[in-house]
Amino acid sequence: MPLVVWLIVAPHPVAAFWAFVAAGVSDAVDGFIARQFNLRSDLGAYLDPVADKALLVSIYVTCATFGEIPVWVAILVVSRDLLIVGGVLLSWMVGQPMPMRPAAISKVNTLAQIILAAVVLGDLAFAPDLAALRVGLNYVVGVLTVASAALYLVDWVRHMGGVSATPLDRAHKDRPS
């Protein structure tokens, strides 16, 4: 993470792009090895997503600082992650630890964030003028980030006992089998 940020700031955009790609490939290989050889651990289950998010957040904040990603997108991404970390910590502190199971929307959101980061870094590195694609991806990431944050917030409130069920949940319960 510090290397990618330094390469963006330096500026060495080609090296920043390839360092980002290398981080992604090494993360995928690490995950594959852990699954293939049953080398998963509780610590790894927490540290891997934290490291992934730290890299993405660092790229988003750095790129927003230089005007390469809109500030509002970086604020949404950082705020969502702070919301999740804060909720997990709070639930743990009050003795109701919340299991971390990423929802499908969150996986799609993370993929969109990775794609936007790669497109921005690739655009800086190789200058193919991806401005229109970047604008579209900014809105996709914004919408998915808000949707993912909202879902985590609803799940957290339910987990903490504040909401037993939504009207949709109650409708499914009332439906005959």
N, C-alpha and C positions, 0 to 999 in steps of 0.2 A: 504494500500500500504506500509506504513513504516513497519508494522508488518511482511509482507511477505518478504521484503528485509532483515530485521533484522534476520529473521529465516533462510534465505539462508546463510547469512554471519556468523551466530553464531557458527557453522552450526547445524541447527536442521531441516534436510531435510524432515522428516516425517511431522513435524508440518507445515513447509513451504508449502508442498503439500496440506495438509488439509485446511490451511488458504486460499490458492488459490482457492480450490474447494468451500469453504464457501463463498468467495467473488463472485464467479460465480453464485452460487445458490441464494445468496441474491440479486444479480443484476437481475436475471431472475424473482424472486418473485416480486421484486419492479416493474419491467416492466409489469408483468402480472396484478398486482394490479392497476397500473396507467391506463392500457388499459381497464380492466374489469369495473372499477368504474369511468372511464372518469376523472381521476385525473391528466391528463397531463398538463404541464405548459411550457411556453417558456423557463424559466430558467432551468427546468429539461431537456428539449430537448437539451440544450447546455452542462449542467453539467454532465449528464450521460455518453455520449461518451467521454468527457474529462477525467472523472474518470477512465473509462475503459482503455483508451489509456495510462493514467499515470501509471496504474498498469502494463500493458503489457510492456511499455517502461522501467519501473524500473526493471522488471524481466529480460528483455533482456540485459540491460546494466550490471546488477549485474552478471548474468550468463556469459556474455562475459568476464567480468573482471576476473572470475575464470576459464575461458577456457571451459565452459560447452556449450556455444553457440558461433559459430565463430564470431569474431569481425565484419567481413564484413556483416553478417546478422543483427547484432545490429545496425550497421551504416546505412544500408538500411532502417530499420524500423524507427529509429529515424529521419533520413533525410526526409522520406516520410511524417511523421507527422509534422515536422517543415515546409516543403513545403506547406502543406495544411493550417496550422495555419497562416503562413506568408501570403499566398494568400488571405485567408479570412479577415485577418486584413487589408491588403493593399486595398482590394476592398472596405471594410467598410470605411477606411480613405479617399478614393477618392470619396466617395458618391455613390458607386455602390455595395451595399452589395450583397454578393452572397448567394443564398439560399443553405442550406446544405441538399442535398438529396443523401445519399450514393448509389453508383452504385452497381450492382450485383457483379462485380469483387471485389469491396471493402469489401462487406460482406463476400465473400468467402475468401479474404485475411485475414480479421480479424479472421474468424473461423480457418484458417490454423495457424495463429499466436498463438491463444489460444491453439490449439492442440499441437503445438511444445512446448509451455511453459509447458503444462500439462505433456507431455511425458518426457521432461528434468527433471522436478521436481519429477515426478514419478520414473524415472530411478535413480535419486539421493536418493530418499526416500527408495525405495524397491529393488534396485539393480538387476533388471531382465536382465540387459545388452541389452539395446535397441539401441546400437550404430548404427546399420545399418538403423533402422527406423529414428533415429535422423539425420543422414546424408541426407537421402532422404527428410525428412521434411525441412531441412535447405534450400535445393535447391527449393523445392516447395514454401516456404515462400519467398525466394529471388525473384523468377520469378513473383509471384503474387504481391509482394510489388512494384516491378518496373512497372509492368503493371498497377496497381492501381494508382501509382504516375503519370504515363504518362497520363492516362485518366483524372485525376484531373487537370493536367497542361493544357491539350487540352481544357477541359471545361472552365477553368479559363480564358484562352486566348480568347475563344469565348465570354464568358460573358463580358469581358472587352472591347470587340469590335475589337480585333486584327485580328480575322479570322472569316469570315462570314460563311464559310462552307467548308467542306473537299470535295475532288473529289467524294467520295462515297455519301455524302449528296446531292451534285449537281446531281449525276446520278439518285438518287431516286426522286428528284424533277422533272427531265426531263421525267421520265417514265409516260406513260399515266395511268390514274386511272382505 
